[in-house]
C-alpha cells in the first residue's frame, strides 16, 4: 500500500512539471518584468530570451535587460528549477 501511495505521489508531482521553459507572472519593484523558468540541461539562453521577449511584446514592450537568475525549484518545478528575470520596457524608453 505504501509503495502504491508513493508511486501516485511521485507521478503527480512530476506530472505537474514541464521540461520546456515557461513564463511566470511579471511583478518586480524595478518595473515590468518577464520571469522564465527553465533548465540549463534542456534549454539554451536564446530560447529563454525568446520567451521573455515574447512575454514583454505581449504587453507592448521589449526586453531591456537581465535582472538576474536564481535556482528556484519550489517556484518553478523540479524539471525547470532555474528562473531568469528580464526587465521589460517601452520601445525607446528605460521602462
C-alpha positions as a Markdown table, in Angstrom:
| # | Residue | x | y | z |
|---|---|---|---|---|
| 1 | Unk | 0.0 | 0.0 | 0.0 |
| 2 | Unk | 2.8 | 2.4 | 0.9 |
| 3 | Unk | 4.5 | 1.8 | -2.4 |
| 4 | Unk | 1.3 | 2.5 | -4.3 |
| 5 | Unk | 0.8 | 5.8 | -2.5 |
| 6 | Unk | 4.4 | 6.8 | -3.1 |
| 7 | Unk | 4.2 | 5.9 | -6.8 |
| 8 | Unk | 1.0 | 8.0 | -7.2 |
| 9 | Unk | 2.6 | 10.9 | -5.3 |
| 10 | Unk | 5.7 | 10.9 | -7.4 |
| 11 | Unk | 3.7 | 10.6 | -10.6 |
| 12 | Unk | 1.5 | 13.6 | -9.7 |
| 13 | Unk | 4.5 | 15.7 | -8.7 |
| 14 | Unk | 6.4 | 15.0 | -11.9 |
| 15 | Unk | 3.3 | 15.3 | -14.0 |
| 16 | Unk | 2.8 | 18.9 | -12.8 |
| 17 | Unk | 6.3 | 19.8 | -14.1 |
| 18 | Unk | 7.3 | 20.7 | -17.6 |
| 19 | Unk | 10.7 | 20.4 | -19.2 |
| 20 | Unk | 10.1 | 23.4 | -21.5 |
| 21 | Unk | 10.8 | 26.9 | -20.4 |
| 22 | Unk | 7.7 | 28.7 | -19.1 |
| 23 | Unk | 6.9 | 32.3 | -18.3 |
| 24 | Unk | 5.7 | 33.4 | -14.8 |
| 25 | Unk | 3.6 | 36.4 | -13.9 |
| 26 | Unk | 5.7 | 39.6 | -14.1 |
| 27 | Unk | 6.0 | 41.8 | -10.9 |
| 28 | Unk | 9.1 | 43.5 | -9.6 |
| 29 | Unk | 10.0 | 46.7 | -7.8 |
| 30 | Unk | 12.2 | 47.6 | -10.7 |
| 31 | Unk | 9.2 | 47.8 | -13.0 |
| 32 | Unk | 7.6 | 45.4 | -15.5 |
| 33 | Unk | 9.4 | 42.1 | -15.9 |
| 34 | Unk | 9.3 | 38.7 | -17.5 |
| 35 | Unk | 10.2 | 35.6 | -15.4 |
| 36 | Unk | 11.1 | 32.5 | -17.3 |
| 37 | Unk | 11.6 | 29.1 | -15.6 |
| 38 | Unk | 14.0 | 26.8 | -17.4 |
| 39 | Unk | 16.5 | 24.0 | -17.1 |
| 40 | Unk | 20.1 | 24.6 | -18.1 |
| 41 | Unk | 20.2 | 21.0 | -19.2 |
| 42 | Unk | 17.3 | 21.3 | -21.6 |
| 43 | Unk | 17.2 | 25.0 | -22.7 |
| 44 | Unk | 19.7 | 27.4 | -24.2 |
| 45 | Unk | 19.9 | 31.1 | -23.4 |
| 46 | Unk | 18.4 | 32.0 | -26.8 |
| 47 | Unk | 15.3 | 30.0 | -26.1 |
| 48 | Unk | 14.9 | 31.6 | -22.6 |
| 49 | Unk | 15.5 | 35.1 | -24.0 |
| 50 | Unk | 12.9 | 34.5 | -26.8 |
| 51 | Unk | 10.2 | 33.5 | -24.3 |
| 52 | Unk | 11.0 | 36.7 | -22.2 |
| 53 | Unk | 10.9 | 38.8 | -25.4 |
| 54 | Unk | 7.5 | 37.3 | -26.4 |
| 55 | Unk | 6.1 | 37.9 | -23.0 |
| 56 | Unk | 7.3 | 41.5 | -23.0 |
| 57 | Unk | 6.0 | 42.1 | -26.5 |
| 58 | Unk | 2.5 | 40.8 | -25.4 |
| 59 | Unk | 2.5 | 43.8 | -23.0 |
| 60 | Unk | 3.6 | 46.2 | -25.8 |
| 61 | Unk | 7.2 | 46.3 | -24.5 |
| 62 | Unk | 10.6 | 44.9 | -25.3 |
| 63 | Unk | 13.3 | 43.2 | -23.2 |
| 64 | Unk | 15.5 | 45.9 | -21.7 |
| 65 | Unk | 17.9 | 43.7 | -19.8 |
| 66 | Unk | 18.5 | 40.8 | -17.5 |
| 67 | Unk | 17.6 | 41.5 | -13.8 |
| 68 | Unk | 19.1 | 38.2 | -12.6 |
| 69 | Unk | 18.9 | 34.4 | -12.4 |
| 70 | Unk | 18.2 | 32.1 | -9.5 |
| 71 | Unk | 17.8 | 28.5 | -8.5 |
| 72 | Unk | 14.1 | 28.2 | -7.5 |
| 73 | Unk | 12.8 | 24.6 | -7.7 |
| 74 | Unk | 9.9 | 25.3 | -5.3 |
| 75 | Unk | 8.6 | 28.1 | -7.5 |
| 76 | Unk | 9.5 | 26.7 | -10.9 |
| 77 | Unk | 9.3 | 22.9 | -10.5 |
| 78 | Unk | 11.8 | 20.0 | -10.4 |
| 79 | Unk | 12.4 | 19.8 | -14.2 |
| 80 | Unk | 12.7 | 23.6 | -14.7 |
| 81 | Unk | 14.4 | 24.7 | -11.4 |
| 82 | Unk | 16.1 | 27.9 | -12.6 |
| 83 | Unk | 14.4 | 31.2 | -13.2 |
| 84 | Unk | 15.6 | 34.2 | -15.2 |
| 85 | Unk | 14.1 | 37.7 | -14.7 |
| 86 | Unk | 14.2 | 40.1 | -17.6 |
| 87 | Unk | 13.2 | 43.8 | -17.3 |
| 88 | Unk | 10.6 | 44.9 | -19.9 |
| 89 | Unk | 10.3 | 48.5 | -21.1 |
| 90 | Unk | 8.7 | 50.6 | -23.7 |
| 91 | Unk | 10.4 | 50.9 | -27.1 |
| 92 | Unk | 12.9 | 53.7 | -26.9 |
| 93 | Unk | 12.4 | 54.3 | -23.1 |
| 94 | Unk | 14.0 | 52.9 | -19.9 |
| 95 | Unk | 10.8 | 51.3 | -18.6 |
